[in-house]
């Protein structure tokens, strides 16, 4: 039987990965740009291999996060985030991504927008330094992706770099989110899910998954397809603002995380780390094509609106 065609393509970053040459060859820029443009246009998701983010850097964050999420709830809530204040802990069911507000979404997370913001330093002293190391890697990798993206769209190659200068500051909603999906209780309400169907808010998202699986993406044809983890690869997807910016050339694909059907997986936690890349707050987002399909709005306006729609006070 012929092999099933992979819905989400795999792209080798090659020289553009971290640890590669400071000045990658132009043919490498063009190759990655072309392949990425096609992927973002077709499905809005892509696997990147040879990205160069060290495994030990990712592992360090997961290990620190495990220590944090094992703390008593009342301890974790001492560093709870606000609605617009994207720094701190979010308990199970506080963030509702599914439009059905009565559906349980079994996950908790910790958001890091500011590297000098609040952390559980006393309880988990390794958390802050481990997160800082991964954030720096994600920022560098994102800049390579942004430059390749501009090349693929036949724009000035520094266009997106200029609009994403203040990552993880008070002038930008870029943040690192550490997610924990707890084991599934024996009895759960019908319709319970780990993460409701949604699109991401910003420019692009970098996702580091564990080996549990569960993520699904919705194709243009309306079919749900598994986005299973590939060892050594990260998933990158288009967010709302990039779809607006490109006048729907790139698509912010709807995705979700289901409860596993296998009993052995139900009894285990699922972990992931997500880097949400946003433009600087004042950047006005309007279709680069000149289309009037979206009303212009600033990156800050969009992020604040989406947070207010999804967070329970």
C-alpha positions as CSV (number, residue, x, y, z in Angstrom):
1,X,0.0,0.0,0.0
2,X,1.3,3.5,-0.8
3,X,2.4,5.6,2.2
4,X,-0.1,8.1,3.5
5,X,0.8,11.6,2.4
6,X,1.8,13.8,5.4
7,X,-0.6,16.8,5.6
8,X,1.9,19.0,7.5
9,X,5.2,19.2,5.6
10,X,8.7,18.9,7.2
11,X,11.3,21.5,6.3
12,X,15.0,21.2,7.0
13,X,16.1,24.6,8.3
14,X,19.7,23.7,7.3
15,X,22.0,26.7,7.6
16,X,19.1,28.8,9.0
17,X,19.0,26.8,12.2
18,X,20.7,28.0,15.4
19,X,24.3,27.1,15.4
20,X,24.6,27.4,11.6
21,X,26.7,30.0,9.9
22,X,26.2,33.6,10.8
23,X,25.5,34.4,7.2
24,X,23.7,31.5,5.5
25,X,24.0,31.1,1.8
26,X,21.4,32.9,-0.3
27,X,20.2,29.7,-1.8
28,X,19.5,28.4,1.7
29,X,17.4,31.5,2.5
30,X,15.5,31.1,-0.8
31,X,14.9,27.4,-0.3
32,X,13.5,27.7,3.2
33,X,11.5,30.8,2.2
34,X,9.9,29.0,-0.7
35,X,9.0,25.8,1.2
36,X,7.7,27.8,4.2
37,X,5.5,30.1,2.0
38,X,3.9,27.0,0.4
39,X,3.3,25.4,3.8
40,X,1.8,28.5,5.4
41,X,-0.4,28.9,2.4
42,X,-1.6,25.3,2.2
43,X,-2.1,24.2,5.8
44,X,-0.7,27.0,8.0
45,X,1.6,24.6,9.9
46,X,5.1,23.2,9.3
47,X,7.5,20.9,11.1
48,X,11.1,22.4,11.3
49,X,13.9,20.0,11.8
50,X,17.5,21.0,12.4
51,X,16.2,24.1,14.2
52,X,19.2,24.1,16.5
53,X,17.4,24.7,19.8
54,X,19.4,22.4,22.2
55,X,17.4,19.5,23.6
56,X,18.9,20.1,27.1
57,X,17.5,23.7,27.0
58,X,14.0,22.4,26.3
59,X,14.4,19.6,28.9
60,X,15.5,22.1,31.6
61,X,12.2,24.1,31.2
62,X,10.1,20.9,31.3
63,X,11.8,19.7,34.4
64,X,11.4,23.1,36.2
65,X,7.8,23.2,35.0
66,X,7.1,19.7,36.4
67,X,8.3,20.9,39.8
68,X,6.0,24.0,39.6
69,X,2.9,22.2,38.5
70,X,3.3,19.6,41.4
71,X,3.0,22.4,43.9
72,X,-0.3,22.8,45.9
73,X,-2.9,24.9,44.0
74,X,-2.9,27.7,46.6
75,X,0.8,28.1,46.2
76,X,0.6,28.2,42.4
77,X,-2.2,30.8,42.6
78,X,0.1,33.2,44.5
79,X,1.7,33.9,41.1
80,X,-1.6,33.9,39.1
81,X,-1.7,36.0,35.9
82,X,-4.3,38.6,35.1
83,X,-6.4,38.9,31.9
84,X,-4.2,41.4,30.1
85,X,-1.2,40.9,32.3
86,X,0.3,37.9,30.6
87,X,2.7,36.8,33.3
88,X,2.0,34.0,35.7
89,X,-0.1,30.9,36.4
90,X,-3.5,30.0,34.9
91,X,-5.5,27.2,36.6
92,X,-7.7,24.6,34.9
93,X,-10.8,26.0,33.2
94,X,-9.9,29.7,33.7
95,X,-9.0,30.1,30.0
96,X,-11.8,29.0,27.7
97,X,-10.7,28.7,24.1
98,X,-13.7,26.7,22.9
99,X,-16.8,28.9,22.2
100,X,-18.8,26.6,24.5
101,X,-18.0,28.1,27.8
102,X,-19.5,25.1,29.7
103,X,-17.0,22.7,28.2
104,X,-14.2,21.7,30.6
105,X,-10.7,22.3,29.2
106,X,-8.3,20.3,31.3
107,X,-5.0,22.2,31.3
108,X,-3.0,24.6,33.4
109,X,-0.1,26.8,32.3
110,X,2.4,29.4,33.2
111,X,3.0,32.4,30.9
112,X,6.3,34.4,30.8
113,X,6.1,37.7,29.0
114,X,8.8,39.5,31.0
115,X,12.0,37.8,31.9
116,X,12.3,40.0,35.0
117,X,8.6,39.5,35.8
118,X,7.1,37.4,38.6
119,X,8.4,33.8,39.0
120,X,8.0,31.2,41.8
121,X,11.7,31.8,42.7
122,X,11.4,30.5,46.2
123,X,9.6,27.3,45.3
124,X,11.3,26.5,42.0
125,X,14.6,28.5,41.8
126,X,15.5,26.8,38.4
127,X,12.4,27.9,36.6
128,X,13.4,31.5,35.8
129,X,16.9,30.7,34.5
130,X,15.7,27.7,32.4
131,X,13.0,29.8,30.8
132,X,15.4,32.6,30.1
133,X,17.7,30.2,28.2
134,X,14.8,28.9,26.0
135,X,13.4,32.4,25.4
136,X,16.7,33.6,24.0
137,X,16.8,30.6,21.6
138,X,13.3,31.2,20.5
139,X,13.9,34.9,19.8
140,X,16.9,34.1,17.7
141,X,15.1,31.4,15.7
142,X,12.0,33.5,15.3
143,X,14.2,36.2,13.7
144,X,15.5,33.7,11.1
145,X,11.9,32.6,10.3
146,X,10.7,36.2,10.0
147,X,13.4,37.1,7.6
148,X,12.8,34.0,5.5
149,X,9.1,34.8,5.5
150,X,9.7,38.3,4.1
151,X,11.8,36.8,1.4
152,X,9.0,34.3,0.5
153,X,6.5,37.2,0.3
154,X,8.9,39.2,-2.0
155,X,9.1,42.0,0.6
156,X,12.1,43.9,2.1
157,X,13.7,41.1,4.1
158,X,13.9,43.2,7.3
159,X,10.2,44.1,7.2
160,X,9.1,41.7,9.9
161,X,12.3,42.2,11.8
162,X,11.5,45.9,12.2
163,X,8.0,45.2,13.4
164,X,9.1,42.6,16.0
165,X,11.9,44.5,17.9
166,X,10.6,44.5,21.5
167,X,10.0,40.8,22.1
168,X,9.0,39.9,25.7
169,X,8.7,43.5,26.9
170,X,6.0,45.9,28.0
171,X,5.7,47.0,24.4
172,X,5.0,43.5,22.9
173,X,2.8,40.5,23.8
174,X,5.3,37.9,22.8
175,X,5.5,35.2,25.6
176,X,6.6,31.7,26.4
177,X,3.9,29.5,27.7
178,X,4.6,26.3,29.6
179,X,1.6,23.9,29.5
180,X,0.6,21.0,31.7
181,X,-2.3,18.7,30.8
182,X,-3.0,16.7,34.0
183,X,-4.0,13.0,33.9
184,X,-7.6,12.4,33.1
185,X,-9.9,11.6,36.0
186,X,-11.9,8.4,35.9
187,X,-15.1,10.3,35.5
188,X,-15.2,13.4,33.3
189,X,-18.1,15.5,32.0
190,X,-19.2,14.7,28.4
191,X,-17.5,16.9,25.9
192,X,-14.4,17.5,28.1
193,X,-11.3,18.4,26.1
194,X,-7.7,19.3,26.9
195,X,-7.6,22.3,24.6
196,X,-10.6,23.7,22.7
197,X,-10.5,24.5,19.0
198,X,-8.9,27.9,18.4
199,X,-6.5,29.9,16.3
200,X,-3.4,31.6,17.9
201,X,-3.5,35.3,18.2
202,X,-0.1,36.6,17.0
203,X,2.3,36.3,14.1
204,X,3.7,32.8,14.4
205,X,3.8,30.1,17.2
206,X,6.7,27.8,18.0
207,X,5.6,24.5,19.6
208,X,7.8,22.1,21.5
209,X,5.7,18.9,22.2
210,X,6.4,15.9,24.3
211,X,5.7,12.4,22.9
212,X,2.1,12.1,24.1
213,X,0.4,13.4,21.0
214,X,-3.2,14.7,20.9
215,X,-2.8,17.8,18.8
216,X,-5.0,18.1,15.8
217,X,-5.2,20.7,13.0
218,X,-8.1,21.5,10.7
219,X,-7.4,21.5,7.0
220,X,-8.9,23.8,4.5
221,X,-11.2,21.0,3.5
222,X,-12.5,20.9,7.1
223,X,-10.9,17.6,8.1
224,X,-9.1,17.1,11.4
225,X,-5.6,15.7,11.0
226,X,-3.2,14.6,13.7
227,X,-0.1,16.7,14.3
228,X,1.9,14.0,16.0
229,X,5.3,14.9,17.5
230,X,8.4,14.2,15.4
231,X,11.5,13.7,17.5
232,X,13.9,16.6,17.1
233,X,11.4,18.8,15.2
234,X,9.3,21.7,16.3
235,X,5.9,22.8,14.9
236,X,5.4,26.3,13.7
237,X,2.1,27.7,12.8
238,X,0.5,30.9,11.5
239,X,-1.4,33.2,13.9
240,X,-4.4,35.5,13.3
241,X,-2.4,38.6,12.8
242,X,-0.2,37.0,10.1
243,X,-3.4,35.9,8.3
244,X,-4.8,39.5,8.5
245,X,-1.4,40.9,7.4
246,X,-1.1,38.7,4.3
247,X,-4.7,39.2,3.3
248,X,-5.5,35.5,3.8
249,X,-2.5,34.2,1.8
250,X,-1.2,32.6,5.0
251,X,-3.9,30.9,7.1
252,X,-4.2,30.8,10.9
253,X,-5.3,27.2,11.1
254,X,-7.8,26.0,13.8
255,X,-6.3,23.4,16.1
256,X,-7.2,21.6,19.3
257,X,-5.9,19.0,21.8
258,X,-8.1,15.9,22.4
259,X,-8.2,13.6,25.4
260,X,-6.4,10.4,24.4
261,X,-8.5,7.2,23.8
262,X,-5.7,4.9,25.1
263,X,-6.2,4.2,28.9
264,X,-2.4,4.3,29.5
265,X,-2.1,7.8,28.0
266,X,-5.1,9.0,30.0
267,X,-3.2,8.3,33.2
268,X,-0.2,10.3,32.1
269,X,0.4,14.1,32.0
270,X,1.0,15.8,28.7
271,X,3.5,18.7,28.4
272,X,4.3,21.3,25.8
273,X,6.1,24.6,25.6
274,X,4.8,27.3,23.3
275,X,6.5,30.5,22.1
276,X,3.8,33.0,20.9
277,X,5.4,35.6,18.7
278,X,3.6,39.0,18.4
279,X,4.4,42.2,16.6
280,X,5.3,45.3,18.7
281,X,2.2,46.8,20.4
282,X,1.9,50.0,18.2
283,X,2.3,48.1,14.9
284,X,-0.8,48.7,12.7
285,X,-1.9,45.5,11.0
286,X,-3.5,45.8,7.6
287,X,-3.4,43.6,4.6
288,X,-0.1,44.0,2.7
289,X,-2.0,43.2,-0.5
290,X,-4.0,46.5,-0.2
291,X,-7.1,44.4,0.3
292,X,-9.9,45.7,2.5
293,X,-10.9,42.3,3.8
294,X,-9.9,43.3,7.4
295,X,-10.2,46.5,9.3
296,X,-6.8,47.9,10.4
297,X,-6.0,47.4,14.1
298,X,-2.9,47.5,16.2
299,X,-1.2,44.4,17.5
300,X,-2.0,45.5,21.1
301,X,-5.7,46.0,20.3
302,X,-6.0,42.5,18.9
303,X,-4.2,40.8,21.7
304,X,-6.1,42.5,24.4
305,X,-9.4,41.8,22.7
306,X,-8.6,38.1,22.4
307,X,-7.6,37.8,26.0
308,X,-10.8,39.4,27.2
309,X,-12.8,37.0,25.1
310,X,-11.1,33.9,26.5
311,X,-10.2,34.5,30.1
312,X,-12.5,34.1,33.1
313,X,-11.9,36.7,35.7
